[in-house]
């Protein structure tokens, strides 16, 4: 089971979440602040951590800044936990680099499903590298290069790119992308898709506002190409 870094300042919530995760078979490192969580990530031997569950309402360094700093260190999945379902928390967290979010109170079943789905997004496929303009996508190695230079793309954005590029020219609705990439088969928040598209464009496009690769089809969704 994935090794989880849990960053939550409320002791009772942190202890309960850690207990649930351990009962599901996860190794868990728990931190009560953003600073402590970042120290755990930077310590020798921290390479075993595979996913971060991050509370946004933290004392001192807030979850938004913690998320940005984790993104500077790693492309591992980040699931943010917010006590409020309002736009500020959700959009701010997604723009900071989070891959998914859950709103408190969160059930053990939902949290476990989100963790497993996040980690499955980095499971290798078995196709030969493919070239699209300046991009080369290696589905087996889960790598992307542009003009020969490797790009650091977090797992959710990478899975989004792989899903879109598997069917060039096909239009995907946001709801369908939620099912394929996030494995959310209910009426989830399409802002997950829009935020991930924005972050992906910033990495792969020459000019993010004039995308060649991930294009918007107004009123419908997104497609890959034509280049």
Helices and strands as residue ranges (DSSP letters): E 4-7, H 11-23, E 28-31, H 34-42, G 46-48, E 51-55, H 63-73, E 77-82, H 87-96, E 100-103, H 108-120, E 130-132, E 135-138, E 143-146, E 149-151, H 155-165, E 172-173, H 174-177, I 178-182, H 191-204, G 208-210, E 214-217, E 221-224
